[in-house]
Amino acid sequence: MPFITTPGVVVERMLELAGTRAGDLVADLGSGDGRIVIAAARKYGARGLGIELDAKLVETSRDNARRAGVADRVSFVQGDVLAADFSQATVVTVYLLPDLIGKLEPRFMGELKPGTRIVLHSFRMASWRPDRMESVRVAQPHPGQGDESTLYLWIVPADVRGTWDGGGRRIRIEQNYQEIEVQGATGARLSGNDISWRSPQGGFRGRVQGERIVGEDGLVLTRGR
């Protein structure tokens, strides 16, 4: 896709929307001049990884990182985002065309850890409903941009589909991305590893830990085989 930079106000809001913090590894797919991962390192103390196909832009990004004083916290690699490894990222930012986004979607679900935040600028994933979307006003003229940008946030959900046993009960959970239905319950919610629902036995809140769901009340559910 053509190289179009992201306005500074949009960069800031993308990182805010992701809840970026010091312990994060922020991966920007199609990182251009490196502005998003550099901003993540400067403002939040996060580590950054930029993946960019254009070798000249990779060199520009490295120069920009040195000038910003964050070269020790960020790295830039020349490569194809469809093949590059970004599986260790806890925040992923993307400003790419829909065709590339469609090809990346299976990798987001298959390779990123639950709880990883994905923020897309302008274009969304076709089959995966975002957890949140918002518009950002771009007050200053910016090449290739209108006066408003749309951002989309997804939080990679844990895999909770199946039958779970514990505390003398058995429940069945159906799942479509972050949308879940818990047998015999209402108000079921899943955000990353955090899960909750309401049932006649009372409310439940807990965290998914692989093949276990550990409740705040001490109840442990184990996935059936």
SVG drawing of the C-alpha trace seen along z (x, -y; Angstrom):
<svg xmlns="http://www.w3.org/2000/svg" viewBox="-32 -23 53 59">
<polyline fill="none" stroke="black" stroke-width="0.4" points="0.0,0.0 1.2,-3.6 3.0,-5.1 0.7,-7.5 1.7,-8.7 -0.6,-8.6 -1.5,-12.1 0.1,-12.6 -3.3,-13.0 -4.3,-9.6 -1.1,-8.0 -1.6,-9.2 -5.2,-8.0 -4.4,-4.6 -1.9,-4.0 -4.4,-5.3 -7.2,-3.2 -4.9,-0.1 -4.2,-1.0 -0.5,-1.0 1.8,-0.7 5.5,-0.2 5.4,3.5 4.0,3.8 5.6,4.8 4.0,2.6 4.2,4.1 3.3,1.8 2.6,3.7 3.6,1.5 5.5,-0.8 6.4,-3.5 8.7,-6.1 8.4,-4.4 6.3,-7.1 3.9,-4.7 6.5,-2.5 8.7,-5.5 5.7,-7.3 5.0,-4.2 8.6,-4.1 8.8,-7.8 5.4,-8.4 4.9,-5.0 8.3,-3.4 7.1,-0.4 9.2,1.6 8.5,1.4 8.8,3.5 8.2,2.0 7.7,4.3 8.1,2.5 8.5,3.8 10.4,0.7 14.1,0.9 14.5,-2.9 11.7,-3.5 13.3,-1.0 16.5,-3.1 14.5,-6.3 12.8,-4.7 16.1,-3.7 17.4,-7.3 14.2,-8.7 14.5,-6.4 18.1,-7.5 17.1,-11.1 14.2,-10.5 16.5,-8.8 14.6,-5.4 16.8,-3.3 17.5,-1.0 13.8,-0.2 12.6,0.2 13.7,2.2 12.7,2.1 12.9,5.0 12.5,5.1 9.9,7.7 6.5,8.8 3.9,8.4 2.1,11.5 5.2,13.6 6.9,11.7 6.8,12.9 4.9,10.6 3.4,13.2 5.1,11.8 3.4,8.4 0.9,7.3 -0.3,4.4 -0.6,4.5 -1.3,1.4 -2.3,1.5 -2.9,-1.0 -3.1,1.2 -5.6,1.8 -8.5,4.3 -7.0,7.0 -4.0,7.3 -6.1,7.0 -8.2,9.9 -5.1,12.0 -3.8,11.0 -7.0,11.8 -6.4,15.6 -2.9,14.8 -4.3,12.4 -6.6,15.1 -4.2,18.0 -0.9,16.5 -1.5,13.7 -1.9,14.3 -5.3,13.7 -5.5,10.2 -3.4,8.7 -5.0,5.4 -5.2,4.8 -6.0,1.3 -6.7,0.7 -6.9,-2.7 -9.5,-3.4 -10.2,0.2 -11.6,2.9 -11.7,6.7 -14.7,8.1 -15.8,11.0 -14.6,10.1 -16.7,7.5 -14.6,4.9 -14.8,4.5 -14.8,0.7 -14.7,-1.9 -14.4,-5.6 -13.8,-8.6 -10.8,-11.0 -11.0,-14.6 -7.9,-15.6 -7.9,-19.4 -4.7,-20.1 -4.4,-19.3 -2.5,-16.0 -1.5,-14.5 -3.8,-11.6 -6.1,-12.1 -9.6,-13.6 -10.7,-15.6 -11.8,-12.5 -10.3,-9.1 -12.0,-5.9 -10.2,-3.6 -11.2,0.0 -10.1,1.9 -10.1,5.7 -9.0,7.7 -7.9,11.2 -10.2,13.6 -9.2,16.7 -10.5,20.0 -13.4,21.0 -15.5,23.1 -16.6,26.5 -17.8,28.1 -16.4,27.1 -16.7,28.9 -16.2,27.9 -17.9,27.2 -20.5,29.9 -21.7,28.3 -21.2,28.6 -21.6,25.8 -21.4,25.5 -19.9,22.4 -20.5,21.6 -18.1,19.0 -17.8,16.8 -14.7,14.7 -15.3,12.6 -19.0,13.3 -20.0,16.2 -23.1,17.9 -23.0,19.8 -25.6,22.6 -28.1,21.6 -26.7,18.1 -27.2,14.5 -25.0,11.5 -21.9,13.6 -18.9,11.5 -15.4,12.4 -12.5,9.9 -9.1,11.4 -8.8,13.8 -11.5,12.2 -14.9,13.9 -18.1,13.3 -21.8,14.3 -24.9,14.3 -26.9,17.5 -29.5,18.6 -26.6,19.7 -25.3,16.1 -22.8,14.0 -19.4,15.4 -16.2,13.6 -12.9,15.2 -9.9,15.6 -9.1,18.2 -5.9,20.0 -5.5,22.4 -7.7,25.4 -9.0,23.9 -11.2,21.0 -10.4,19.7 -13.1,17.7 -12.6,14.8 -14.7,16.8 -12.2,19.7 -14.3,21.9 -12.2,23.7 -13.7,25.0 -11.8,27.5 -12.4,28.1 -13.9,31.5 -12.1,33.9"/>
</svg>
